[in-house]
Amino acid sequence: MKNLNIMTEKIIQTLAAQQQTITFAESCTGGRIAAQFTAISGASAVLNGACVTYSNEIKHRWLGVSEEVLKEYGAVSEACVLQMLEGAVKMAHADVAIAVSGIAGPTGGTPDKPVGTVYIGILIHEEKKVYHCLFEGDREAVQQQSVRFAIEKLSEKLKI
């Protein structure tokens, strides 16, 4: 298993060398991805800002997630995460983004979307990919797995 701090540091170095910026739109991870990046010296070269959009209202107001998407698919959906990515990049004028929305638990799960359901989106230069994950464990475990998965996928996409 790759060291999360080393992966994050390599992402920061790669983006800095390419003079690119990154942003995050986080829901169930509550800012943990941003915290992972800001724990590394040099993050300010690539991270101008990020947002925690926990409520549907804030996803809509800050990121432009449509009320139709929230009503039809819910916040924990591919459609929502795609719009979160777009909104975050527009807001931060970033080249790269990660967006996360899910159900960390222990409450909030449904038969269709059980606890541990998380959608993680990566955007690099307008190319978007959303992953549908089902993580196991308690709230902290789901959040930690979400952060690791997002950083690993971004690392892969950047070919680091």
N, C-alpha and C positions, 0 to 999 in steps of 0.2 A: 504494500500500500504506500503510495507516494505521500511524502510529507506535505501537508497543506500549506504551511508557511513558505516552503521552497517553491511550490507551484505558484502561489500568489506573488511571490517576489519575481519569479520569471515572467509572469504575465505583466507585471508593472514595468519591468525592464524592457520587454518586447514592445509594449505600447509606447513607452517613452522614446525608444529608439526610432519608432515610426511616427513620432509626434502625433499620437492619437490619444483620445480620451475615452473614459469609460464612465458609465453611470449604472445605478441600480434602482429598481422599483420593487420593493419588498412588501409582502403582506405577512404570511405566517412565519417568516424568518425574522421579522421585527428589527431589521437593521444589522443582523449578524454577518451578512456578506460584506456590507460596508465596513463593519468593525474589523473583519478579517483583513481587508485591504488597508485600512488606516493604521493597523498595528505594525505595518511594514514601512520602514523609512523609505522615502521617495514616492509614496503614494500620491502626494500632492502634485506631482508632475503629470499625473494622468486622471486623477479624480477631482472634478470640480464640485460635485455634489451628487446626492442621491435622495431617495424619498422612501418613507415607510407609509404605505397607503393601506391601512388596516380596514377601514370601513368602505362599503360600496360607494357612499356619497363622496368620499375623498378620492377613490379611484376614478370616479366620474369627473369631479371638479378639477383635480390636479392633473390627471393623466388623459382625460378625454375618453375614458372607457364609456361606451354608449349605454344608455339606460336599457336599450333593447337587448344588448348582449347580456347585461346583468340580469335582466328579467328572464330571458329565454334560456341562457346557459348557466348563469350563476357566476360568482366571482371565481370559483374553483373550476376553471375550464380553459381549454386551449384558446378559445375566442377571446376571453378576457385577458389572458397573458399576452397574446399577440398585440392587443390594444395597449396594454401596459408598457410593452417594449417600445412601441411607436411613440407613446406619450412621453416616456422618460427620455428618449433620444431627442425629441423635439424640445422638451423643457431644458435639458442640460447641454444641448448642441453637441452631443457625444457621437463618437464613431462606433462604439461598442456598448452593449447593454445586456444586463441580466435582469429578468423579471421572474418573480416567484409568487404563487398563490396556492394555498392548500389548507388542509385540515390537520393541524398538529395534535389535536385532542386535548384531554381525553374525551371531551364532548364535541358535538357538532357533526359527527359522522352520520351518514344515511346508508341504506342498502346500495344505492347507486354510487355514492362517494363516501366510502368508509374512512375512518380516521387513518391517517397516513397517506391519503391521496394528495399528491402535490404536482402541480404543473410548473415546469421550469423552462423559461424561454431564454434563448441566446440570440442576440442580434449583432452581426458584424457587417458593416458597410451595406446595410439594407437587406442582407440575407438573414432570414429568420428561421429558427427551428424551435419547436416546443416539444418537450419531453413529458410524457404522462408517467408519473412514478407512483409506486405504492410502497411506502417505507413502513417498517415495523418498529415497535418499541413505544416508549412513553413520549410525552411532548418534547422533552429535551432531545431525545434520540432522533425523532422525526426532523426537528429543526437542524441538528448537526448533520444528519445525512443529506438534507436538502442543500446546505451550504457546501458540503464536500462535493456532491454530485454536480452542482452548478459550476464550481471552480474547475473540477476535472473536465467537464464538457467544454468549457471555454478554453482551457489549456489545449485540449485535443483540436478544437476548431482553429486555434492560432498556430497549431503544429509545433507546440513547444515540447 
